[in-house]
């Protein structure tokens, strides 16, 4: 694939399987930003970098939420987990700020090797309480992650008041020249599949025209996202779904997976 900034026009899907079935799907867009390509050259009438714009990207929305280099933050995580084969570009897939407001349920850091093979993915998860946790997805032998691989990790971070903090996730990723996908399924403490989520879409060039297209096709998308989160929570409440009080979060903000050879 050609490594350059792009816009991902995509669909988000969530489906809860029990105790009450609840599903939704909506259109969305993400920024696709190779970290070595973050420069003022990206700016246009719609998009600004580290300053306010109709669309913008701020370094302080990610990583340690400070002025630290995002590349340095990601490399430190990879090094801490002994991941040395992801020695190429790191591509951050994330929602922008829209008119200064952002909420990112999850951002994906696709970590490539020098041959552009996918070796690791950092899933940076945020909840509505202003907390964050990153799951590091990698094979035990650091072999290439293909679109048929499932990576399994224990759930350690409280996100939804209608999902317990136990059980595990199964992650699957696809990154091609023209499209990408990320699938995260949640299994409860008894090993039953409870929630399906997916982000799938097609890349478009990062141009002023496509920035305008994204802004006007999905106006105020970050506000819409936080509204839909609360709307779905209300629906679950009205369906009688059990409320899970927020526990004290674990101190660790980064975790790896437990089993990396799961075949679903």
Secondary structure, 3 states (H helix, E strand, C coil): CCCCCEEEEEEEEEEECCCCCEEEEEEEEEEEEEHHHCCHHHCCCCEEECCCCCEEECHHHCCCCCCCCHHHHHHHHHHHCCCCCCCCCEEEEECCEECCECCCCEEEEEEECCCCCEEEEEEEEECCCCCEEEEEECCCCCCCCCCCCCEEEECCCCCCCCCCCCCEEEEEEEECCCEEEEEEEEECCCCCEEEEEEEEEEEEECCHHHHHHHHHHCCCHHHHHHHHHHHHHHHHHHCCCCCCCCCCCCCCCEEECCECCCCC
